[in-house]
């Protein structure tokens, strides 16, 4: 459908279908109210709801863009998005959502007095955010929550994820043009846009930067913020665990040890441990993240441990049954992805599994709804900007695995229905 009327008819049909499916599943209708559900439902039982939702988003975006017209489509980007981000940055940096009662209102003047910014500036910033439905003005001079602004109260680590993106990634985006001009073909992490934005020394990575920024007790604050942000991404999107459950036979391992390489705060291991009680997990990451063991549920602590491991150095944990690299290798150029896989080889026993849980880029553009494709390209841009890593097709992934060690054999590549992430199962054959 490319006509305005055709799209309008399509939106009407898709809205009716989504409403019907939500009612049948006894799920609430979408709402801008502060107590609206924070995220749509995920899981196999809601696949039809998700499909209907994606179709409606695709048509609604198309009808908006068609009504805007070509020039306004472009100026909506160039004129508005930078100020949308600036307003949101102020909101999260000054933690304004915490100053507004969930089911009440507060004056602009009171917010201004608490954040130390003149009232007229607070007014201008929040009024702009309200055009994106972040907060609302219930009456002149007062601010109240909407669903999007209340999400910061319902899930405090959302602030960490948004702050990471606006404080670090957005700053890097402003350096992308110059980075491409000067380092367009480099595979080195320091030659990324974020490396230029923050002045990474030669040979340093984003991970070095976040681990060492700050002084004294504040050292590593960016690393801790990133870990909390990743915890939000995992907790706020259950399909990040669903794809792992569905794509590999964890129960078939019986009693086994899983080494979660680069597992950050252990959020993935925690969810897998809940689902598969015979599995033991070792979460490897930076030294400073070992303290996250305190946040593991008490009943799981005997089965989840943390240890320091630099993934650019040979792995130290011998004889694991499965080495899981979830959303790790997409952070690295081919040169370093090959090194990371090679660093596992000295500790692998015959028949050990290496699982790469990551995103596989489409071989061609427009292989699905544009809305879903946009999620893929957003992720691709993020990786290029922050860690100087490429998007990889299935063939690209297999090539990286084969180049890492000839004893690696790709057994399966599985993309569970309704998820954006795939699982590449690799078997290590010690005899070659």
C-alpha positions in Angstrom: 0.0 0.0 0.0 1.4 3.4 -1.0 -1.7 5.6 -1.3 -2.9 7.6 1.7 -6.3 6.0 1.5 -5.0 2.5 1.1 -2.7 2.9 4.1 -5.6 4.4 6.2 -7.8 1.4 5.4 -4.9 -0.9 6.3 -4.3 0.9 9.6 -8.0 0.5 10.5 -7.9 -3.2 9.8 -4.7 -3.8 11.7 -5.9 -1.7 14.7 -9.0 -3.9 14.9 -7.0 -7.1 14.6 -4.5 -6.0 17.3 -7.4 -4.9 19.6 -9.1 -8.3 19.1 -6.0 -10.3 19.9 -5.3 -8.2 23.0 -8.8 -8.8 24.2 -8.7 -12.5 23.6 -5.4 -12.7 25.5 -6.9 -10.7 28.3 -4.3 -8.0 27.9 -4.8 -4.3 28.4 -5.1 -1.9 25.4 -2.1 0.4 24.8 -2.4 3.7 26.8 -0.5 6.8 27.5 -1.5 6.7 31.2 1.2 6.5 33.9 0.2 3.0 34.8 0.2 1.7 31.3 2.1 -1.6 30.8 5.8 -0.7 30.3 6.4 -3.1 27.4 4.4 -5.3 25.0 4.1 -9.0 25.8 6.7 -11.4 24.5 7.0 -15.1 24.3 5.6 -17.9 22.0 2.0 -17.5 23.3 2.0 -13.9 22.1 3.5 -14.3 18.6 0.2 -13.2 16.9 0.0 -10.1 19.1 3.6 -9.2 18.2 3.0 -9.8 14.5 -0.1 -7.6 14.5 1.7 -4.9 16.5 4.6 -4.9 14.1 2.3 -4.6 11.0 0.4 -1.7 12.6 3.6 0.1 13.5 4.9 -0.3 9.9 1.6 1.1 8.4 1.3 3.9 10.9 4.9 5.0 10.2 4.3 4.9 6.5 1.1 7.0 6.6 2.8 9.6 8.8 5.8 9.8 6.4 3.4 10.0 3.4 1.4 12.8 5.0 4.6 14.7 5.9 5.9 14.7 2.3 9.5 14.3 1.2 11.0 17.6 2.5 9.3 17.5 5.9 10.4 13.9 6.3 14.0 15.2 6.1 13.5 18.3 8.2 11.8 16.3 10.9 15.2 14.6 11.3 17.5 17.6 11.0 15.4 20.1 12.9 13.8 18.1 15.6 15.7 15.0 16.7 18.8 16.8 18.1 16.5 18.9 20.4 14.4 15.8 21.3 17.7 14.2 22.5 18.8 17.4 24.3 15.5 17.6 26.2 15.7 13.9 27.2 19.3 14.3 28.3 18.3 17.1 30.6 15.4 15.0 32.0 17.6 12.0 32.8 20.6 13.9 34.0 18.6 16.0 36.5 16.4 13.0 37.3 13.3 15.0 36.7 10.9 11.9 36.6 11.6 11.4 40.3 10.4 14.9 41.1 6.9 14.2 39.6 4.5 12.1 41.7 3.3 9.0 39.8 -0.4 9.9 40.1 -0.2 13.5 40.9 1.2 16.8 39.6 4.0 19.3 40.5 4.6 22.8 39.3 7.3 23.9 37.0 8.5 26.3 39.7 9.0 23.4 42.2 10.9 21.4 39.7 13.1 24.4 38.8 13.9 25.0 42.5 15.0 21.4 43.0 17.2 21.1 40.0 18.7 24.6 40.2 17.6 25.7 36.7 15.5 28.8 36.0 11.8 28.0 35.7 11.5 29.4 32.2 14.2 27.0 30.9 12.6 24.0 32.7 9.3 25.1 31.1 10.7 25.2 27.6 12.5 21.9 27.9 9.6 20.0 29.3 7.1 21.5 26.9 9.3 20.2 24.1 9.5 16.7 25.6 5.7 16.7 25.9 5.4 16.9 22.1 6.9 13.3 22.2 4.4 12.4 25.0 7.1 12.5 27.7 5.2 14.1 30.6 2.0 16.2 30.1 0.6 19.5 31.3 -2.6 18.7 33.2 -3.2 22.4 33.7 -1.2 25.6 33.1 2.0 25.7 35.2 2.0 22.0 36.2 3.5 18.7 35.1 2.2 15.2 35.3 3.4 11.8 34.2 2.6 9.9 31.0 3.4 6.2 30.4 6.8 7.0 28.8 7.9 9.4 31.6 6.6 7.1 34.3 8.7 4.2 32.9 11.7 5.9 34.7 9.9 5.4 38.0 8.8 1.9 37.4 12.2 0.7 36.2 15.0 3.0 37.6 17.8 1.3 35.5 16.1 2.7 32.4 17.9 5.9 33.3 21.3 4.2 33.1 20.6 2.9 29.6 19.3 6.3 28.4 22.2 8.2 30.0 24.8 5.9 28.4 23.3 6.6 25.0 23.0 10.3 25.4 26.1 11.0 27.4 28.4 8.8 25.4 26.9 7.5 22.1 25.3 10.8 21.1 28.6 12.6 21.6 30.3 10.0 19.5 27.7 10.4 16.7 28.8 14.0 16.3 32.3 12.8 15.5 31.3 10.1 12.9 31.9 12.2 9.8 35.4 13.1 10.8 36.1 9.6 12.0 35.1 8.1 8.6 37.3 10.7 6.8 40.4 9.8 8.8 39.9 6.2 9.9 37.4 4.8 7.5 39.0 1.4 7.0 40.5 0.8 10.5 39.6 -2.2 12.6 41.1 -0.7 15.8 38.7 0.1 18.6 40.4 3.5 19.4 39.6 4.6 15.8 35.9 4.6 16.5 33.8 7.7 16.6 33.5 7.4 20.4 37.3 7.0 20.6 37.7 10.3 18.8 35.0 12.0 20.9 36.7 11.0 24.2 40.3 10.9 23.0 41.1 7.2 23.5 44.9 6.5 23.4 46.1 4.3 20.6 45.4 0.6 21.5 42.7 1.4 24.0 39.1 0.2 23.7 35.7 1.5 24.9 35.9 -1.1 27.6 39.2 0.3 28.9 37.6 3.8 28.9 34.5 2.8 31.0 36.6 0.7 33.4 39.1 3.5 34.2 37.2 6.8 33.9 36.9 8.6 37.2 39.0 8.9 40.3 39.1 7.1 43.7 35.8 5.4 44.6 34.2 7.0 41.5 36.6 5.1 39.2 34.7 2.8 36.8 31.4 4.6 37.2 30.8 4.4 33.5 31.3 0.7 33.6 28.8 0.3 36.4 26.3 2.4 34.6 26.7 0.4 31.4 26.2 -2.9 33.4 23.0 -1.5 34.9 21.9 -0.3 31.5 22.4 -3.8 30.1 20.4 -5.2 33.0 17.6 -3.0 31.9 17.8 -4.1 28.3 17.7 -7.7 29.4 14.9 -7.4 32.0 12.8 -5.1 29.9 12.9 -7.4 26.9 12.1 -11.0 27.9 12.8 -12.2 24.4 16.5 -11.7 25.1 16.2 -14.8 27.2 13.5 -16.5 25.1 15.8 -16.9 22.1 18.4 -18.6 24.3 15.9 -21.0 25.8 14.4 -21.9 22.4 17.6 -22.1 20.3 19.6 -24.6 22.3 18.8 -27.8 24.3 20.0 -26.6 27.7 18.1 -29.3 29.6 19.8 -32.0 27.5 23.2 -31.0 29.0 22.2 -32.5 32.4 24.6 -31.4 35.1 27.0 -29.0 33.3 29.0 -25.9 33.7 28.3 -22.8 31.5 31.0 -20.1 31.3 29.2 -16.8 30.5 32.1 -15.0 28.7 31.7 -11.2 29.1 28.5 -11.8 31.1 28.5 -8.3 32.8 26.2 -8.3 35.8 25.1 -11.9 35.2 21.5 -11.1 34.1 21.5 -13.8 31.4 23.0 -16.5 33.6 20.5 -15.7 36.3 17.6 -16.2 34.0 19.1 -19.4 32.6 19.8 -20.7 36.1 16.1 -20.1 37.0 15.0 -22.2 34.1 17.6 -25.0 34.2 18.3 -26.1 37.8 21.0 -28.6 36.9 23.3 -26.0 35.4 26.2 -24.2 37.1 27.3 -20.8 35.8 30.6 -18.9 35.8 30.2 -15.2 34.8 33.4 -13.7 33.4 34.0 -10.0 33.0 36.0 -7.0 34.4 37.3 -7.3 37.9 35.0 -4.6 39.2 31.9 -6.5 38.2 32.5 -9.4 40.7 30.6 -7.3 43.2 27.4 -8.1 41.2 27.3 -11.5 42.9 25.6 -9.6 45.8 22.7 -9.0 43.5 22.1 -12.7 42.6 19.0 -14.2 44.2 20.0 -16.1 47.3 18.7 -19.4 46.1 20.9 -19.1 42.9 24.1 -18.0 44.6 25.5 -21.5 45.0 25.2 -22.0 41.2 26.5 -18.6 40.0 30.0 -17.3 40.5 31.9 -14.4 39.1 35.5 -14.2 38.0 37.7 -11.6 36.3 38.7 -12.3 32.7 40.0 -10.1 30.0 38.5 -11.5 26.8 41.5 -10.3 24.8 43.7 -12.6 26.8 43.7 -16.5 26.8 40.7 -17.8 28.9 41.6 -19.2 32.3 38.5 -21.4 33.0 39.3 -25.0 32.1 36.8 -27.7 31.0 33.5 -25.8 30.8 30.8 -27.6 28.9 29.4 -24.5 27.2 31.1 -21.2 26.6 28.4 -18.5 26.0 29.2 -15.3 24.1 25.9 -13.4 24.2 26.0 -10.0 22.5 29.8 -10.0 22.8 31.4 -10.5 19.4 29.2 -7.8 17.7 31.2 -5.4 19.8 34.4 -6.2 17.9 35.9 -6.0 14.4 36.7 -9.3 12.7 40.3 -9.0 13.8 39.4 -9.0 17.5 36.4 -11.4 17.2 38.7 -14.0 15.8 41.2 -13.3 18.7 38.4 -13.7 21.3 37.3 -17.1 19.8 41.0 -18.2 19.6 41.5 -17.3 23.2 38.9 -20.0 24.2 40.7 -22.8 22.5 43.4 -23.6 25.1 40.7 -24.4 27.8 38.2 -26.3 25.6 37.8 -30.0 26.0 36.7 -32.2 23.1 33.1 -31.8 22.4 32.7 -28.5 24.3 30.2 -26.1 22.9 30.7 -22.4 22.1 27.5 -20.5 21.7 27.5 -17.2 19.9 24.2 -15.5 20.7 24.1 -12.4 18.5 22.5 -10.6 15.7 22.8 -11.8 12.1 22.4 -9.0 9.5 20.2 -9.6 6.5 21.9 -10.4 3.2 19.9 -7.8 1.5 17.9 -4.7 2.5 14.2 -4.6 2.9 14.1 -8.3 3.8 11.2 -7.6 6.2 9.1 -4.8 7.7 10.9 -1.5 7.6 10.3 -1.0 11.3 12.1 -4.2 12.2 14.8 -3.4 9.7 15.3 -0.1 11.4 15.9 -1.9 14.7 18.7 -3.8 13.0 20.2 -0.7 11.4 20.1 1.2 14.7 22.1 -1.7 16.3 24.5 -1.6 13.3 25.1 2.1 13.7 25.6 1.7 17.4 28.3 -0.9 16.9 30.1 1.1 14.3 30.1 4.3 16.4 31.0 2.8 19.8 33.2 -0.2 19.1 34.2 0.0 15.4 32.6 -3.3 14.7 30.7 -4.5 11.5 27.3 -6.0 11.0 27.7 -9.6 9.9 25.6 -11.9 7.7 25.3 -15.6 8.5 28.2 -16.3 6.0 30.3 -13.6 7.7 29.8 -15.2 11.1 30.7 -18.6 9.8 33.8 -17.1 8.2 34.9 -15.6 11.5 34.5 -18.9 13.3 36.5 -20.8 10.7 39.3 -18.2 10.7 39.6 -18.5 14.5 40.4 -22.2 14.6 40.1 -25.1 12.2 38.8 -27.3 15.0 35.7 -25.2 15.4 32.7 -26.7 13.5 29.4 -24.8 13.1 26.7 -27.3 14.1 23.6 -25.1 13.8 22.4 -21.5 13.3 19.0 -21.0 14.9 16.8 -17.9 14.9 13.7 -18.6 17.0 10.4 -17.2 15.7 9.6 -13.8 17.1 13.2 -12.9 18.1 15.8 -10.7 16.5 18.8 -12.6 17.8 20.2 -15.9 16.5 22.3 -18.6 18.2 25.3 -20.1 16.4 26.2 -23.4 18.0 29.9 -24.4 17.6 31.4 -27.7 18.5 35.1 -28.0 19.4 36.8 -31.1 17.9 40.1 -31.5 19.7 41.4 -34.0 17.2 40.7 -31.6 14.3 
